[in-house]
């Protein structure tokens, strides 16, 4: 069963998605990003960097998204 949680949103023209390198993983000031990216052991994640130029509150936000499958 798939599920998701909405943590932020922006208009489509305000979103930029790009590839993420391992050295970008220190962008999260709140939690350990590496632990958040793997839900199961031995899972290889594909990483993406999402930038909201203006989110719902008008702020610039950068997030790292890890997915198991492309």
C-alpha positions in Angstrom: 0.0 0.0 0.0 1.4 3.4 -1.0 1.0 6.5 1.1 2.3 10.0 1.3 2.3 13.1 3.4 2.1 16.7 2.1 4.7 18.8 3.9 4.8 21.8 1.6 3.4 22.9 -1.8 4.0 25.5 -4.5 2.8 26.4 -7.9 4.3 24.3 -10.7 6.2 27.2 -12.3 7.8 27.8 -8.9 9.3 24.3 -8.6 12.7 23.1 -9.9 13.7 19.5 -9.7 17.3 18.4 -10.2 19.7 15.6 -9.5 21.3 15.3 -6.0 24.8 14.3 -5.1 25.9 12.6 -1.9 27.6 15.8 -0.7 24.2 17.6 -0.9 22.8 15.4 1.9 23.9 17.9 4.7 21.1 20.4 3.6 18.6 19.1 6.2 19.1 21.2 9.5 16.4 19.2 11.4 17.0 15.5 11.0 19.6 13.0 9.8 18.9 13.0 6.0 20.5 9.6 5.5 18.1 7.9 7.9 15.1 9.6 6.3 16.0 8.4 2.8 15.9 4.6 3.5 12.8 3.0 4.8 14.3 -0.5 4.6 17.8 -1.8 4.9 19.9 -2.5 1.7 17.7 -0.3 -0.4 19.4 1.9 -3.0 17.7 5.3 -3.3 17.7 7.7 -6.2 18.1 11.2 -4.9 16.5 14.4 -6.2 16.8 18.0 -5.0 13.5 19.9 -5.1 13.6 23.7 -4.9 10.5 25.8 -4.3 11.3 29.3 -5.4 8.2 30.4 -3.6 6.2 28.0 -1.5 2.8 28.5 0.1 4.2 31.0 2.5 6.4 32.8 0.0 9.7 31.3 1.3 12.5 29.6 -0.8 12.7 26.0 0.3 15.1 23.2 -0.7 14.3 19.5 0.0 16.0 16.2 -0.8 13.7 13.4 -2.1 14.8 9.8 -2.0 12.9 7.2 -4.1 13.5 3.4 -4.3 12.4 3.1 -8.0 12.6 5.5 -10.9 
